[in-house]
Amino acid sequence: MSPDEKHSNKNYNNGYFGNGHPLNGYRGEPNRGRSEAQDPDEIDLKRLFYTLWNNKWIIIASVVLCSVLAGVVAYSVTPIYRSEGSMLIKDSGNKLSSMGGDNGLASMLSSTYGIGMGSTIANELQILQSRNLSMEMADSMMQLQVMRNGRQFPVLFTEYPDDSTMVEQDVIAKRLRDSFSFSRSDREADLVTVAFESPSPLEAAFAVNLSMDIYSDLSTRQNRLAANAAVEFLENERTRIEDRLNTVEQRLREFMNREQLVQVDAQTEKLIERMAEMESRRQEARVKLVAVTSAIEQYEERLNSIKPGLAGQYADAIGPNMTRLQYQLAELEIEKMQLLANNPGLQNQETPTGKLAELNDKITFYRDRIEELTGNLVEQSDQYLGFLGSADGNVAETITELNRKLIELKIEQQQYQSQVEVLDEQLAEQRAFFDNLPDNMIELARLKRDVTINEELYLTVSKQFAEMSLWEQTQFGLGRPVDDGFIPEDPVQPNKKLYVLVGFILGGILSVGYIFVREAFNTKIDSIEKLKEYELPLLSVIPSFDKFVEEHHDGKDTVTLNGQEVSTSLVSLLMSDSAEAESFRRLQSNIIFANPDKDLKTILVTSSRQGEGKTTVASNLAIVMAEAGYKVAMVDADLRRPRIHKQFGLNWSPGVFDVVFEGATVQEALKPTLLDNLHVLPAGQEPPNAAALTQSSAFMGMIDELKETFDYVIIDTPPFGIITDASALIRKTDGVIAVARFNQTNEPELEHLLENLDQVHAHVLGTVLTDFNYKQTRDYRYNFYYHRDMYEDYAKYDYKGTR
């Protein structure tokens, strides 16, 4: 039986130990580049998935670690408790209106002070967040200092919980403002939610309740303060008028008793009634003027508290035109009053005519003109607001409302001033009438006038004072607590579940990012797919020998076989039916049958650098070829670091050096091995110039002589990626095998080797991947489970049990 027949009778198709696919279309052309079959911009989702799957333990470890760290951080952070309460912010109503006030004082106070007319939630939210309220809260908490459990309020700590020294009031106030949140519960409701966050649940509940109490108290004080100036003025006026009335009445009685005069004529009596009415109107205008002036001061103070000087910038818009219009309107209203006083019947007319209709039309015209100018002034002030900077949100709304109210009050103030001035002029004209009466009648008329006027004034002021005093005392704060702050049981921060979730996600992101970055910069041949990307065929994948050596040879480097000490890396010799030996048979099969038309006599094995297993590949390839019946000579051309003689347990000399330079014959240098068909030609003595030896004609002649004697000559050379000793030999060799080691050889190194081989026009048969560990492979088409199953199936395969 011929060697070819012997080889063909062996079954090499049971299991996968080669490249896993036929050498499609390979003709031995020296194409060294990578395959461009796959679009580099195309995303291979399957590859992406298996890349992550192959690194699942890194992802799991990172996720677990980050989740644990996040949990540790969550449990080490000081917990924050949140308490909430709610209160209804709504106007308490205009008590003056309910008391039946008919003199316009109620509407005047409501429109002047904005109390009794409601207040926008936006304004009240600003008050709740104001520095004034927080300072009052800080003062209250500093006075109490400890909570009901006997511990100090955390907000008072210099540094909670390490330093319990109390900080300054302004610092506490700022902390309170930062920890509070006020929000409208619903756009349609006047309900405000008050929330406070604190390391202490007791402090959180206490602060919520304290803020609502202080706000209600502050609002009450502000509401009552609004009428304080008017009440004080009315009280003084009532006392003054009462004293003057008593004096005038006493003088009238004395005069009447002395002069025996008890009555004035009808015209004088009418004049006295008109003057009394005008004095009453004048007194009412003065009261309103005092109230408006007080309100203006308060609004200016609120505006200036937002920005100093802001009130003056807004209110200066009132010009002389408005003053003149107010004065003329006051004259028309006095003229109308006198007309009605002289003609009482006109008051009952449903449709005024004549002079009264004319006066009504003029009054309406002036009022419309004043309203138009007021609207223009307010619009101009709103436009001015746009130049203040980034005043936005509730602050801008508050400024706009205060500004509008201030302008309206300024106009109203001028109106009352004009009324007082016109009434003073009219009263001066009426008083001149008395100069034409007899002396005794003048005195009597004057005394009666004074008594009537002071009686009317006293009644008016007394009524106003009573209403105002009652109204002042019945004013309360706008805020009414609905839900008190509760003591929270569970903290709102940190959210432990959220922390762990973030740690989980962060762990996944970091691990996946690390994997992708590592993959992007990973240039090691760590998968079969990477080696298949080169257009050269992958001749065989040689598994790692570690397990084989450990199980069968206790991890030793050498073992004695038939009295000869051989290397345990010669797995094809030591255990020919192993999976490792089968991978070398696959290499032999692919070399021989992939090149049926080419006479391959010399096969050279090289690598990109040392330690990649080229000598082991060459030795085991020679063994399986010899077992197949071929006569094989193995030449150790790695003259710098020879190892073949050690692997087979042979003498190193005579060898190649002795044949080329010392005159020894090839037959003398060849060493027999444990296999009859396999002979080894060791390196021999160390040459002074290894490159010169391998490029010499004598060396080439030695190879030619071996080719004539043996079927195959397997040549082990230095790593061609770094040593060029074998350049000339490579050109004359029939085929070259490039060896790469799994998870050690770098892609740039392999590419450099293939480029060098291409430069010398070498006929590269293909590549071999050594020391393959299927548990560490990053293959995704043939992943861990595929390789494991294939190797296990081979181990279970029993040739002997079939017969």
ZAMARGU-4260 file (C-alpha; in steps of 0.2 Angstrom, whole numbers, plus 5000, padded with zeros to 4 digits):
<rodrens>
0) 5000/5000/5000 | 5007/5017/4995 | 5009/5031/5007 | 4995/5041/4999 | 4983/5026/5000
5) 4988/5023/5019 | 4984/5041/5022 | 4968/5041/5013 | 4962/5026/5022 | 4962/5036/5039
10) 4946/5045/5044 | 4951/5063/5048 | 4933/5069/5046 | 4927/5064/5064 | 4928/5081/5073
15) 4933/5098/5070 | 4951/5102/5073 | 4955/5113/5058 | 4949/5128/5050 | 4931/5122/5050
20) 4928/5126/5031 | 4936/5120/5015 | 4949/5130/5007 | 4937/5138/4995 | 4946/5143/4979
25) 4963/5143/4987 | 4976/5141/4974 | 4992/5146/4984 | 4992/5164/4978 | 5002/5175/4989
30) 4988/5187/4995 | 4993/5192/5012 | 4979/5206/5015 | 4964/5204/5025 | 4947/5199/5018
35) 4936/5213/5013 | 4920/5202/5012 | 4912/5211/5026 | 4908/5230/5025 | 4918/5238/5039
40) 4903/5250/5042 | 4891/5236/5045 | 4887/5232/5063 | 4887/5213/5066 | 4874/5211/5080
45) 4878/5193/5082 | 4897/5197/5084 | 4892/5211/5096 | 4881/5199/5106 | 4894/5186/5108
50) 4908/5199/5112 | 4897/5203/5127 | 4893/5185/5131 | 4911/5180/5131 | 4914/5194/5143
55) 4899/5190/5154 | 4909/5187/5170 | 4917/5204/5168 | 4900/5212/5166 | 4892/5202/5180
60) 4907/5206/5192 | 4906/5225/5187 | 4887/5226/5189 | 4888/5217/5206 | 4902/5227/5212
65) 4895/5244/5207 | 4878/5239/5214 | 4886/5234/5231 | 4896/5250/5231 | 4880/5260/5227
70) 4871/5251/5241 | 4885/5255/5253 | 4885/5273/5248 | 4866/5273/5250 | 4867/5266/5268
75) 4881/5278/5273 | 4873/5294/5267 | 4864/5304/5280 | 4845/5300/5277 | 4834/5315/5273
80) 4816/5316/5278 | 4802/5326/5270 | 4787/5332/5279 | 4772/5341/5270 | 4758/5351/5275
85) 4745/5362/5266 | 4736/5378/5269 | 4722/5387/5260 | 4727/5405/5255 | 4711/5415/5253
90) 4705/5432/5257 | 4695/5433/5273 | 4682/5444/5266 | 4679/5463/5267 | 4671/5465/5285
95) 4667/5483/5281 | 4655/5478/5267 | 4647/5465/5278 | 4644/5479/5291 | 4634/5489/5278
100) 4646/5503/5276 | 4638/5515/5264 | 4651/5529/5263 | 4663/5521/5251 | 4676/5518/5264
105) 4676/5499/5262 | 4679/5499/5243 | 4692/5513/5245 | 4702/5502/5258 | 4700/5487/5247
110) 4706/5495/5231 | 4719/5505/5241 | 4728/5491/5251 | 4723/5476/5241 | 4715/5468/5256
115) 4698/5461/5255 | 4701/5460/5236 | 4711/5444/5237 | 4730/5441/5233 | 4737/5431/5220
120) 4745/5414/5225 | 4761/5420/5216 | 4763/5435/5228 | 4760/5424/5243 | 4772/5411/5237
125) 4785/5425/5236 | 4781/5430/5254 | 4783/5412/5260 | 4800/5412/5252 | 4805/5429/5258
130) 4820/5432/5269 | 4809/5440/5282 | 4799/5424/5285 | 4814/5413/5286 | 4823/5425/5298
135) 4808/5424/5310 | 4808/5405/5309 | 4827/5405/5312 | 4824/5416/5327 | 4810/5405/5334
140) 4821/5389/5332 | 4836/5398/5340 | 4825/5402/5355 | 4819/5384/5356 | 4835/5376/5351
145) 4830/5358/5355 | 4817/5347/5348 | 4804/5338/5358 | 4816/5323/5359 | 4829/5334/5368
150) 4841/5335/5353 | 4846/5351/5345 | 4838/5356/5328 | 4850/5349/5314 | 4848/5366/5305
155) 4857/5374/5319 | 4872/5363/5318 | 4888/5370/5311 | 4891/5354/5302 | 4878/5340/5305
160) 4880/5328/5313 | 4898/5331/5318 | 4899/5349/5325 | 4884/5354/5335 | 4890/5372/5338
165) 4876/5384/5333 | 4878/5395/5318 | 4872/5413/5315 | 4854/5417/5312 | 4857/5422/5293
170) 4865/5406/5290 | 4850/5397/5298 | 4838/5407/5288 | 4847/5403/5271 | 4847/5384/5276
175) 4828/5385/5279 | 4825/5394/5262 | 4835/5381/5253 | 4826/5366/5262 | 4809/5373/5260
180) 4798/5371/5244 | 4781/5379/5241 | 4770/5375/5227 | 4752/5377/5221 | 4743/5361/5223
185) 4732/5364/5208 | 4730/5378/5196 | 4712/5380/5200 | 4713/5379/5219 | 4720/5391/5232
190) 4729/5377/5241 | 4748/5378/5244 | 4759/5363/5248 | 4773/5367/5260 | 4787/5354/5261
195) 4803/5354/5271 | 4817/5342/5270 | 4829/5338/5285 | 4840/5324/5293 | 4827/5324/5307
200) 4809/5319/5304 | 4804/5329/5320 | 4813/5345/5313 | 4804/5342/5296 | 4787/5342/5303
205) 4791/5356/5316 | 4797/5367/5302 | 4782/5365/5291 | 4770/5369/5305 | 4781/5384/5311
210) 4781/5391/5293 | 4762/5390/5292 | 4760/5398/5309 | 4773/5412/5306 | 4765/5415/5288
215) 4748/5417/5296 | 4754/5428/5310 | 4764/5439/5297 | 4749/5440/5286 | 4738/5445/5300
220) 4750/5459/5305 | 4751/5465/5288 | 4733/5466/5285 | 4730/5475/5301 | 4744/5487/5298
225) 4736/5492/5282 | 4722/5501/5291 | 4733/5507/5306 | 4737/5524/5298 | 4718/5528/5294
230) 4712/5522/5311 | 4725/5533/5320 | 4720/5548/5309 | 4702/5545/5312 | 4704/5543/5331
235) 4714/5560/5332 | 4701/5568/5320 | 4686/5562/5330 | 4694/5569/5346 | 4698/5586/5338
240) 4681/5588/5331 | 4672/5583/5347 | 4682/5596/5356 | 4678/5609/5343 | 4660/5604/5343
245) 4658/5606/5361 | 4667/5623/5361 | 4656/5629/5346 | 4640/5623/5354 | 4644/5632/5370
250) 4648/5648/5361 | 4632/5646/5351 | 4622/5645/5367 | 4630/5659/5375 | 4627/5670/5360
255) 4609/5666/5358 | 4606/5669/5377 | 4615/5686/5376 | 4608/5692/5359 | 4591/5684/5360
260) 4593/5678/5342 | 4588/5660/5338 | 4586/5659/5319 | 4594/5665/5303 | 4585/5667/5287
265) 4582/5653/5275 | 4595/5658/5262 | 4608/5658/5276 | 4602/5641/5283 | 4603/5634/5265
270) 4621/5640/5264 | 4625/5633/5281 | 4619/5616/5275 | 4629/5616/5259 | 4645/5621/5269
275) 4642/5607/5281 | 4640/5595/5267 | 4656/5601/5258 | 4665/5600/5275 | 4659/5582/5276
280) 4665/5578/5259 | 4682/5587/5262 | 4684/5577/5278 | 4680/5561/5269 | 4693/5565/5255
285) 4706/5569/5268 | 4703/5552/5276 | 4705/5543/5260 | 4720/5554/5256 | 4728/5548/5272
290) 4724/5530/5268 | 4730/5531/5250 | 4746/5540/5256 | 4749/5526/5269 | 4746/5512/5256
295) 4758/5521/5244 | 4772/5520/5257 | 4769/5502/5260 | 4769/5497/5241 | 4785/5508/5238
300) 4793/5499/5253 | 4789/5482/5245 | 4796/5487/5228 | 4812/5494/5236 | 4814/5478/5245
305) 4815/5469/5229 | 4826/5482/5221 | 4831/5499/5229 | 4825/5514/5220 | 4813/5504/5209
310) 4797/5512/5216 | 4804/5529/5212 | 4808/5524/5194 | 4790/5518/5192 | 4780/5531/5201
315) 4788/5546/5192 | 4778/5543/5177 | 4763/5554/5184 | 4764/5570/5174 | 4756/5587/5174
320) 4742/5582/5162 | 4735/5569/5175 | 4736/5583/5188 | 4726/5595/5178 | 4713/5582/5173
325) 4710/5577/5192 | 4708/5595/5197 | 4695/5598/5183 | 4686/5582/5188 | 4685/5588/5206
330) 4678/5605/5201 | 4664/5597/5190 | 4660/5585/5204 | 4658/5599/5217 | 4648/5609/5204
335) 4636/5594/5202 | 4635/5592/5221 | 4630/5611/5223 | 4617/5609/5208 | 4609/5594/5217
340) 4609/5603/5233 | 4600/5619/5226 | 4588/5608/5216 | 4583/5592/5226 | 4571/5587/5213
345) 4584/5583/5200 | 4590/5569/5211 | 4574/5559/5207 | 4575/5561/5188 | 4578/5544/5179
350) 4586/5553/5164 | 4595/5569/5168 | 4592/5584/5157 | 4599/5602/5155 | 4613/5607/5166
355) 4614/5590/5176 | 4616/5580/5160 | 4629/5592/5154 | 4639/5590/5170 | 4637/5571/5169
360) 4644/5570/5152 | 4659/5581/5156 | 4662/5570/5172 | 4661/5555/5161 | 4673/5562/5148
365) 4686/5567/5161 | 4685/5550/5170 | 4687/5541/5153 | 4702/5552/5149 | 4710/5548/5166
370) 4707/5530/5164 | 4715/5530/5147 | 4730/5539/5154 | 4731/5527/5168 | 4731/5512/5156
375) 4745/5520/5146 | 4756/5523/5161 | 4753/5505/5167 | 4758/5498/5150 | 4773/5509/5149
380) 4779/5503/5166 | 4776/5485/5160 | 4787/5488/5145 | 4800/5496/5157 | 4800/5480/5166
385) 4807/5471/5151 | 4823/5481/5153 | 4826/5476/5171 | 4836/5460/5166 | 4830/5442/5168
390) 4816/5445/5180 | 4806/5430/5177 | 4793/5419/5185 | 4784/5424/5201 | 4796/5439/5204
395) 4792/5447/5188 | 4773/5444/5191 | 4775/5452/5208 | 4785/5467/5202 | 4772/5470/5188
400) 4757/5469/5200 | 4765/5481/5213 | 4770/5493/5200 | 4752/5494/5193 | 4745/5496/5210
405) 4757/5510/5214 | 4753/5520/5199 | 4735/5518/5202 | 4737/5524/5220 | 4747/5539/5214
410) 4733/5544/5203 | 4720/5541/5216 | 4731/5552/5228 | 4731/5566/5216 | 4712/5564/5214
415) 4709/5566/5233 | 4722/5580/5234 | 4712/5589/5220 | 4696/5586/5229 | 4702/5594/5245
420) 4709/5609/5235 | 4693/5612/5226 | 4683/5610/5242 | 4694/5622/5251 | 4692/5635/5237
425) 4673/5632/5237 | 4672/5634/5256 | 4682/5650/5255 | 4669/5657/5243 | 4655/5652/5254
430) 4663/5660/5269 | 4664/5676/5260 | 4645/5677/5259 | 4645/5680/5278 | 4654/5696/5276
435) 4639/5704/5269 | 4627/5700/5284 | 4624/5711/5299 | 4637/5708/5313 | 4625/5699/5325
440) 4618/5689/5310 | 4635/5685/5304 | 4640/5679/5321 | 4625/5668/5323 | 4626/5661/5306
445) 4644/5657/5309 | 4641/5648/5325 | 4626/5639/5318 | 4637/5634/5303 | 4651/5628/5314
450) 4639/5618/5325 | 4631/5610/5310 | 4648/5607/5301 | 4656/5599/5317 | 4640/5589/5320
455) 4641/5582/5303 | 4659/5579/5304 | 4658/5571/5321 | 4645/5559/5315 | 4655/5555/5299
460) 4671/5552/5307 | 4664/5542/5322 | 4655/5531/5310 | 4671/5529/5300 | 4682/5526/5315
465) 4670/5513/5322 | 4670/5504/5305 | 4688/5505/5303 | 4692/5499/5321 | 4681/5484/5319
470) 4688/5480/5302 | 4705/5481/5309 | 4702/5469/5323 | 4693/5456/5312 | 4707/5455/5300
475) 4717/5439/5300 | 4730/5431/5290 | 4726/5424/5272 | 4734/5407/5276 | 4723/5394/5284
480) 4732/5377/5288 | 4722/5363/5281 | 4735/5348/5284 | 4748/5350/5297 | 4765/5344/5294
485) 4767/5325/5298 | 4782/5316/5306 | 4789/5305/5291 | 4793/5287/5295 | 4804/5284/5279
490) 4817/5295/5272 | 4815/5302/5254 | 4834/5303/5252 | 4844/5293/5248 | 4832/5282/5237
495) 4841/5266/5241 | 4833/5257/5226 | 4837/5271/5215 | 4855/5270/5221 | 4856/5252/5218
500) 4848/5254/5201 | 4860/5267/5196 | 4874/5257/5202 | 4868/5242/5192 | 4866/5253/5176
505) 4883/5261/5179 | 4891/5244/5182 | 4884/5238/5165 | 4889/5254/5156 | 4907/5254/5163
510) 4909/5235/5160 | 4902/5236/5142 | 4912/5252/5139 | 4928/5244/5145 | 4925/5228/5134
515) 4922/5239/5119 | 4937/5249/5122 | 4947/5234/5126 | 4941/5226/5110 | 4944/5241/5100
520) 4963/5241/5106 | 4964/5222/5107 | 4976/5217/5093 | 4980/5199/5099 | 4974/5184/5089
525) 4962/5178/5102 | 4949/5170/5091 | 4949/5159/5076 | 4938/5172/5067 | 4953/5184/5068
530) 4964/5172/5059 | 4951/5169/5046 | 4950/5187/5041 | 4967/5185/5032 | 4965/5178/5014
535) 4977/5164/5018 | 4968/5148/5023 | 4969/5142/5041 | 4977/5125/5040 | 4973/5119/5058
540) 4970/5124/5075 | 4981/5116/5088 | 4974/5115/5105 | 4983/5119/5121 | 4994/5104/5128
545) 4993/5110/5146 | 4979/5098/5150 | 4987/5084/5141 | 5004/5086/5149 | 4996/5088/5166
550) 4985/5073/5165 | 4997/5061/5157 | 5014/5067/5162 | 5011/5076/5178 | 5016/5093/5170
555) 5034/5087/5166 | 5043/5094/5151 | 5051/5078/5146 | 5047/5059/5147 | 5057/5043/5144
560) 5050/5033/5129 | 5059/5017/5124 | 5074/5023/5133 | 5075/5040/5125 | 5070/5056/5134
565) 5058/5066/5123 | 5048/5082/5125 | 5030/5080/5131 | 5026/5093/5117 | 5027/5078/5105
570) 5009/5073/5108 | 5008/5065/5091 | 5021/5053/5096 | 5016/5051/5114 | 4997/5049/5112
575) 4993/5047/5093 | 4974/5045/5097 | 4972/5061/5106 | 4963/5077/5100 | 4979/5086/5100
580) 4987/5073/5088 | 4972/5074/5077 | 4974/5092/5075 | 4991/5089/5067 | 4984/5076/5056
585) 4972/5089/5050 | 4986/5100/5046 | 4995/5087/5036 | 4979/5083/5027 | 4976/5101/5022
590) 4994/5103/5016 | 4994/5088/5005 | 4976/5087/4998 | 4974/5106/4997 | 4989/5106/4984
595) 4986/5091/4974 | 4994/5098/4958 | 5009/5105/4967 | 5024/5094/4972 | 5028/5099/4990
600) 5044/5092/4995 | 5051/5105/5007 | 5039/5113/5020 | 5046/5127/5030 | 5038/5132/5047
605) 5041/5150/5054 | 5032/5163/5065 | 5032/5181/5069 | 5042/5180/5085 | 5049/5167/5097
610) 5038/5156/5108 | 5023/5154/5096 | 5025/5135/5094 | 5033/5134/5077 | 5046/5120/5082
615) 5032/5110/5090 | 5021/5112/5075 | 5036/5107/5064 | 5040/5092/5075 | 5022/5085/5076
620) 5019/5088/5058 | 5035/5077/5054 | 5028/5064/5066 | 5011/5062/5059 | 5018/5062/5041
625) 5030/5048/5046 | 5016/5039/5054 | 5006/5040/5038 | 5020/5031/5029 | 5030/5045/5022
630) 5049/5046/5023 | 5052/5063/5032 | 5068/5072/5036 | 5067/5086/5049 | 5080/5100/5048
635) 5084/5112/5062 | 5088/5128/5053 | 5086/5139/5069 | 5104/5140/5071 | 5103/5153/5085
640) 5091/5144/5096 | 5090/5126/5091 | 5078/5114/5100 | 5073/5100/5089 | 5087/5088/5096
645) 5081/5092/5113 | 5063/5087/5109 | 5068/5070/5101 | 5082/5067/5114 | 5096/5067/5101
650) 5114/5073/5101 | 5116/5091/5094 | 5131/5086/5084 | 5136/5083/5070 | 5123/5093/5062
655) 5119/5107/5049 | 5135/5117/5054 | 5146/5101/5052 | 5139/5096/5035 | 5141/5114/5028
660) 5158/5119/5035 | 5166/5104/5043 | 5165/5091/5029 | 5153/5079/5037 | 5141/5070/5026
665) 5122/5071/5027 | 5120/5053/5032 | 5132/5055/5046 | 5123/5070/5053 | 5105/5063/5051
670) 5099/5056/5067 | 5086/5042/5068 | 5071/5044/5079 | 5058/5032/5087 | 5049/5032/5071
675) 5057/5022/5057 | 5052/5035/5043 | 5058/5050/5053 | 5075/5057/5054 | 5082/5073/5061
680) 5096/5084/5056 | 5100/5095/5071 | 5108/5112/5070 | 5125/5106/5076 | 5139/5118/5082
685) 5135/5137/5084 | 5140/5146/5068 | 5149/5163/5069 | 5136/5169/5056 | 5120/5160/5055
690) 5113/5171/5041 | 5128/5167/5030 | 5126/5148/5033 | 5108/5147/5028 | 5111/5157/5013
695) 5126/5148/5007 | 5126/5136/4992 | 5132/5122/5003 | 5117/5123/5013 | 5106/5124/4998
700) 5115/5108/4991 | 5112/5099/5008 | 5093/5103/5006 | 5093/5097/4988 | 5101/5081/4994
705) 5088/5078/5007 | 5074/5081/4994 | 5081/5067/4984 | 5081/5054/4998 | 5065/5059/5008
710) 5047/5062/5003 | 5046/5077/5014 | 5058/5089/5021 | 5052/5099/5036 | 5062/5114/5040
715) 5062/5124/5057 | 5068/5141/5055 | 5070/5156/5066 | 5055/5168/5068 | 5055/5177/5051
720) 5046/5192/5059 | 5062/5197/5068 | 5076/5186/5060 | 5080/5186/5042 | 5092/5171/5042
725) 5080/5160/5031 | 5077/5173/5017 | 5086/5164/5004 | 5079/5147/5010 | 5061/5153/5010
730) 5062/5158/4992 | 5068/5140/4987 | 5055/5131/4998 | 5040/5123/4991 | 5028/5129/5005
735) 5029/5140/5020 | 5018/5138/5036 | 5015/5154/5046 | 5012/5150/5065 | 5003/5161/5077
740) 4999/5158/5095 | 4982/5160/5102 | 4980/5175/5113 | 4999/5180/5112 | 5003/5184/5094
745) 4997/5202/5089 | 4989/5206/5073 | 5002/5219/5068 | 5016/5206/5071 | 5007/5193/5060
750) 5004/5206/5046 | 5022/5211/5047 | 5027/5192/5045 | 5016/5190/5030 | 5022/5206/5022
755) 5040/5200/5024 | 5035/5183/5016 | 5027/5192/5002 | 5042/5203/4999 | 5053/5187/4996
760) 5039/5179/4985 | 5037/5165/4997 | 5023/5152/4993 | 5013/5153/5009 | 5002/5137/5012
765) 4992/5145/5026 | 4992/5148/5044 | 4992/5138/5060 | 4984/5143/5077 | 4993/5135/5091
770) 4990/5134/5110 | 4971/5136/5107 | 4960/5137/5123 | 4942/5135/5118 | 4937/5142/5135
775) 4945/5158/5132 | 4941/5161/5113 | 4931/5176/5108 | 4924/5167/5093 | 4906/5170/5091
780) 4902/5158/5076 | 4911/5144/5084 | 4910/5149/5102 | 4915/5140/5119 | 4901/5128/5118
785) 4904/5122/5100 | 4922/5119/5103 | 4919/5111/5120 | 4906/5099/5112 | 4917/5095/5098
790) 4932/5091/5109 | 4921/5081/5121 | 4914/5071/5106 | 4931/5067/5100 | 4936/5061/5117
795) 4921/5049/5118 | 4923/5042/5101 | 4929/5024/5102 | 4936/5016/5087 | 4938/4999/5096
800) 4920/4997/5101 | 4913/4996/5083 | 4918/4978/5080
</rodrens>
